[in-house]
Amino acid sequence: MRRTLTVLVLAVALLLAGCSEESSPEPIEGEWVADGPQPPGYSDFADRAVIQVDGSDEATLGTPPARLCGGAEVADTGEGGDGKREYRLAFGSPCVSANVPTSLEIVVDGDTLEAVPAGPPGAKTFRFRRAV
């Protein structure tokens, strides 16, 4: 009887663990804050910049409270060979309310995010950490 009960409890625990993994948010979801000095070029995407990604894969970026631009779409582009998740963030049209990149190639590794403006060769990497 004890063995049967133990097996049943173990099976339920494994089932719940599997369910909780599937319902966990994407690694990019949440709020990210600039981590140290950022490359020049975008006045509203500098040392105090934030990236906020909600559960519907829509992002807001800029410098709070007034210089933010929302409505960017975030697409999961897969997993790199090193196990890090890769994304592309892009606005449908250039943002007029804040000087931010219109498109970013993003790599998320745990609580760190690196973003490079798409397009120009030699673009510098912006670094962010997950907000606490």
N, C-alpha and C positions, 0 to 999 in steps of 0.2 A: 504494500500500500504506500509506504513512504517513497519507494523508488518511483512509482507511478506518479505520485504527487510532485516529486522533484523534476521528473521529465516534463510534466505538464507546465510547471512554473517556468522552467528553462525555455520551453517552446514559446510561451507567451512573451517572455522577456525578449527573445530573439525577434519575434514578430513585431513588437513595439519598437525595438531598435531599428529595424528595417523601415518601418513607417516614419519614424522621426527623421531619418536621413533624407527620405524623399521630400518631406515637407520643409526641409531647411532652405533658407534663402540662398539665392545665387551669391557667390563670393563677392561680387561687386556691389551688392545692395547695401545701402546705409550712407553714412556721411563720412567724407574724407577731407582732411585738412592738410594744407601745404606743410611739408616737412623740410624746414630749412629754407635757405635762399633759393629762389626759382630763376630760371633763365629770363633774360629781358625779352621784350617784344610784344607782350600783351599786358597793358596796364591794369586790367581787372582780373588777371590770372597770374598773380605774383605771390609774394611772401605770405599774404593772409587769405589766399584763395581757398575755396571749398568746392567739392564736387558732391552732390547729393543725388543718389539713385534710388528710386522707389521700386516697389514690387511689380510695377507695370512696365519696367524697363524704360522709364523716362527719367531724364537727368536735368539738373539745374547746376550751373556753375558760375563762378565769379567771385566777387569780394562782398561779403555781407556787411551791412544790411541792405544797402541801396543798389549796388552794382552787380545784380544777378541776372542771368538769362536762363529761362526755362524752356522746356519743350524739346530738348535733344533726345534722340532715340539711341538706345544702347542695344547693340547686337552681340551675342556671344559668337565669337569666331572660332572657338574650339580650345583645345588644350595643347600647349606647346610640348615639345619633346621632353622638357624638363619638369612636366607636371603642373606648370603654372597655367592659370586660365587667361585667355586672351579675348579682348572685346574691342569693338569699334563704337565710338560715340560720335554722333553727327547731328548737326542741325539741318533741317530741310532748307532753310535759307539763312543767310548771315544774320547774326544777332545785332540789332541796332541799339539795344539798351545797355550793352556792356562790351568792352574790348576783350573778347575771349576767342580761342581757336574755334573754327567752324567744324573741325573734325579731329579726333584724336585716336591713335592706336594705343590701347591700354593693356597692360599686363598686371594681373593681381597675383600676389604671392603672400598668402596669409593676411597679415594686417598692413601690408605695404602695397602701394599702387604706383606704377610708373606709367606716364602718359607722354606720348610724342605726337606733336602735330603732324597729321597726315599730309603727304605731298612733298614739301620742300626737302631736298636731300640735305643731310647734315643737321637736321633740326635737333635741338637740345631736348633732353629728357626732364620733364617735370616730375617731382617726387611728392607723394602724399602718404599719410598714415591714417589708419582708421580712427575716427573721433571716439573718444571715450564717453 
